[in-house]
Amino acid sequence: MSTAAPIIIEVQDRASRDDQLEQATNLLKDLATSCGILITRHSFSTYTAALSVNVEYGRIQEMDLL
């Protein structure tokens, strides 16, 4: 698995959230050689996107901490 720091995403509205999450997952897809991507919502405006060995290769999983 490649190592990459989680990408922190701060959003102001739904449109910017969708755009930023798409950009983050596209960046991580290039690095995800043996794992998947985990998107975590920490608050209504804060998300992280990270590689995760707990997510099957080729998949994107969402986790909501609210």
N, C-alpha and C positions, 0 to 999 in steps of 0.2 A: 504494500500500500504506500502510495506517495504521502508525504506529510505536507500539510498545508494548514496555516492558521485559519481558524474560523473567520468568516466574513461577517462583520457586524453591519446590519442594515437599519438605518433610522429613516422612517417615512413620515410624510406630512399628510398624504391622502392615498386613496385606493389606487389611483393610476400610477403614482410614483412607486407604491409598494410593488405592484405587479411588474413594472419595468425593472426595478432593482433586484427583485427575487429572480427574475428571468436572467438578468446579466450575471448574477452570482452563480446560479446553477450552470450556466453555460461555461463559466470559468472553471468550475469544479469538475465538470464532465470530462474535461481534458486531462485532469489529474487523477480521476477515479479509475485506476487500472484494476483493482481487485476488491472494491468496496462500493457502497452506495453513498447517497447524499442525504443528510438530515437537515431539514428546515425546522427551526424552533421559534415559536412565537413567545417572547418573554413578556411583552405588554402590547397594547394596541398600536404602538408605534415602533417597537424594537423587535428585530428578528436576528437570528444568526443562521448562516448556511455553512455546513461543515461536512467533510468526509467522515464516514462512520463505518467501522467494521461490523456494526450491528445491523446495518442495512445491506440487503442483498445487492450484489454488483448489478449495475444497470437500472436500479430503482431509486426513486426519490421518496422519502418518507417525511411526513409532517408530524410535529409534536407541538401541542398547545399547553403552555404552562399557566394559562389564566384560569 
